[in-house]
Amino acid sequence: MKKLLGIVVLALLWCKLGFAIDLKIPKSEDEWSKAYDSLNWKEGPETINFNDANSKIILGSNFLILEGDEANQWLYWLNGTQFPNVKIYATDFDEGSQYNFEYSDSGQVKTEDWTDVDPDNLIKELRKKYKASNAKREKNNLPTVTNVNWLYKPYLDKNYDSVYYALQITWSDNLITNQGTAILLGREGYTHASYIAGDSGYKEQMLLNLSNIHTFNSTKQYKDWKPEDKVAVFGIATLLETALGIKTLTPQQMKLPKIIF
C-alpha cells in the first residue's frame, strides 16, 4: 500500500472541479479495502468508447478500469490532489502499471514550434515545480518529491502524431516512480495519456504503445484536419510545458477558436 501512496500523476488542471468527492484519504489497510470496494471497477477485455475524444481505448483482460468521476476519486485517494480531467483510469494487475486518459477539445495543435523545446531547461523548471508542491503533500501526510529526471526525453513522433516523454521521480520514502506520458494529437484536440510503471519496472514499449491502445475514430485523426476547422491558440511546445505543469493556461486559452483559411 505504501507504493500506492507514492504514485503521482501529472495532469492538466485547468478545468473546474464539478464532482464532490470524498476528501478523506484512507489510512489503514481496512480503510483502503473499503475505499477500493466502493468503486465500480470494470474488468477487461474492454473497448471503451471515449466519447469526449471521439476515440476508442482498447484494454486487455489483465486490466481493471474506472471511468468518469470514480477515476478522479481514486486518484485523489492516491495523491491527495484532484484530477477532474482524467476520465479513464486503468490498472494492469499483471504488471502493476497504471494508465490515465483525459481529453481537451482545444482545436488541432500545430507542431511547427517543436524546435523551441529544450529538455534540459524543462527538467530544471519541473524540479522547481515539484518542490513547490511538496507543502501540500506534507499537509496530507503523503511522501514528498526529492528529485526528478528524464527517463525518456520529449520526442515528437510524426508517424503517430504523438509526443512521448517519461520521468523518474524519487520520493522522501525512498520510493522511485517511473512515469511516461503520451500526448496524442487529433483533428479537434488531443488526448493526454499517462503510463505509470508497476512492480515489473518501466518498459519503454508500454509508453510508445499508448498510440495503439488509444486511436481516434475515422475522420477525427490529426491528418483529417480541414482549413475550416479550429486550431489551438498554442503550439506543441507550449502544450508540452502545460502538460508538465510548468506553464498554466486558462480554460479560454485552451479552447479559444483560431480559424485559418
Buried (B, 14 or more C-beta within 10 A) or exposed (E): EEEBBBBBBBBBBBEEEEEEBEEEBBEEEEEBEEBBEEBEBEEBEBEBEBEBBBBBBBBEEBBBBBBEBBBBBBBBBBBBBBBBBBBBBBBBEEBBBBBBBBBBBBBBBBBEBBEEBEBEEBBEBBBEBBBEBBEEBEEEEBBBBBEBEBBBEBBBEEEBBBBBBBBBBBBBEEBEBBBBBBBBBBBBBBBBBBBBBBEEEBBBEBBBEBBEBBBBBEEBBBEBBEEEBBBBBBBBBBBBBBBBBBBEBEEEBBBBEEEEE
